[in-house]
Structures are given as C-alpha cells and as structure tokens.
Amino acid sequence: MSASLKKITVVTPSFNQGPYIARTIESVLDQKDENLEYIVIDGGSTDDTVATIRKYERHLTYWVSEKDRGQSHALNKGLTRGTGDYLAWLNSDDWYLPEALRTLREVFVAQPQAGMVVGTGRMRGLGGELVREIQPGDEVTLQTLYSWMTGSDFLQPASAFTRAAWQAAGGQIDEDVHIALDVDLWLRMARAGVRFATTPAVLAEALVHPNAKTTAFEDLMRLDCALVICRHGGEAVARKTLEEMIVRYSWYRRNYESIVANPVLRLLQPLVKRFAKPGGYWNAAVPPWVKQ
C-alpha cells in the first residue's frame, strides 16, 4: 500500500480542557484525511469537555471518558487501541494547521526510511500572539536529542511516527514520566535506531496558558527532561541544566529571609492577598509568607 494511503491514527488525551478541545477536534476533522482514525481519551472530566466531545462523536473512531492515571496512561490507552500505520497525538489544547496530515504523509513517501517526521510548530498565547516558533534542525539524532533543553527541541504536535518506530521503542509511553514523556519516547526511538526526517513546514500550534503543564510547572519540566536525558545516556549534556537549577535555588534559599523581610514587600502583602483567591491560580503561585 502506498504511504499516501496508509491509515493514520491521531489520539487526543484530555482532562478538563472544555475551553479548548473543540478547536483541537475541529482541526483534526478539517484535515479531510481519507484514511484517518481519530481517538479521544478523556480522563473523566468534570467540566463541559464531555458535552463538547459528544457533539463530534459521529466523526470519531472511538472515544471514552473515564478516570485514568494521567496523560501518559491516556496516551497508552489510545495508541494501543489505534490500528494506524502512522501514529500521532494532539493534546486537547493544541491544533493542527491546514494540510498538516497531508504534509506528514508526503514526507513519509519521500523518505520511506524515516520512522518519524518532525515539522515546525508554533506556540501562541491566549490572545493569539505568537510566543515562539520552533523549527527542527536539518537532522534529529540521539546527540541532538541530548541537547533538547539548549535549542534542539521541537514541538510534539508537529510530528508523527510509524507503528514500526513505536514498537521499536517498546510500544508504550512510560507512565512514570509525567511531563517529559515525549522526550523519553523520542530518545528510546533514537536509541533503537529509528531515523528521523524533518520538514520546515508549519504543521501545528500549541496554546500557552496558565494551566498547561509546561507553563505551570516550567522548572519541573526542565528537571524531568534532564533526568530523562541522563537516563538515556546524555548525562554530560544534561548536567549543565541541572547545575544551573541548583545554583538558582541555592541563591533563593540563601536570600529568602532577606527578600521577605524587605519593607516594600511587606507593604505590598495586603494587596497581594486580595488577589490570592482560595483555590485559584494566583493562590497557587503566591509565596507562603503571603498566605499566612
């Protein structure tokens, strides 16, 4: 069968992404792909996510909403159920750009030795402003993946991989990795000898918002990436990032008392408390001395 006719499976994991998931689903359906298998795995959302999914269910190959163990588990459920020759996932706050799947297919046809194709991705803010454009380098290898945190990264939704590449990497997302789960998978693929192809075409965009894991837990993301890279043999490269984090936190620890004792901050404390609503995003971000 020609690569242009092979089935492609797209999985969307979701949990309480009601404001964004409709755009995600529509971007997949708007691809008008003739051999698309689209699966949505929701983790038992309590907002209006399920109501939104139901609006599109006649266009979905499969969907479910039930409690799971997080994004990694949801992806495993979806990718294991999928039957496509090509596999991809699109988080419920990301979206494909027009012709994205067609472009991915074309690269697989042009480079049949490739087990994974990576394109350009963009990150946008809630107002639609461009935050960052991430174009992959001319090549993606194990060595470039070791430098993920120093400029060799790419945007996960702007990619797809073959079933053979997925199986070569173990056919499973590591459910013990909660943030850098994609980096862990790419590294396992590279170590298994999977070849990567790149294209400058812009394929997908990701939304930058306070509840996104990579936004809300940026330092934890960097730590998770560094640990994953170390585990796969890139300790010499990841060590620099870990050392920078240690220096930053050491400085904070040494200077914490003098910072919170600053009279200007003490004057601002009542004002900050007014914005630190219980259970809200701001409350989670406010230092402990403000909440007292």
Protein Blocks (a to p, Z undefined) as FASTA:
>chain_A
ZZklpccddddddehilkmmmmmmmmmmmnopabbccddddehiablmlmmmmmmmmmpf
bdcddddebjklmmmmmmmmpmcfbdcdddfkbccdehklmmmmmmmmmmmmbcbdcddd
ddddfkopafbdcdddfbdcfklmmmmmnopaccfklgccdfklmmmnoopacfkbmklm
mmmmmmmmmmnopacdddfbdfbdcdddfklmklmmmmlmmmmmmmmmmmnopmmmmmmm
mmmmmmmmmmmmmmmmmmmmpmklmmmmmmmmmmmcghiaklmmpcfklmZZ
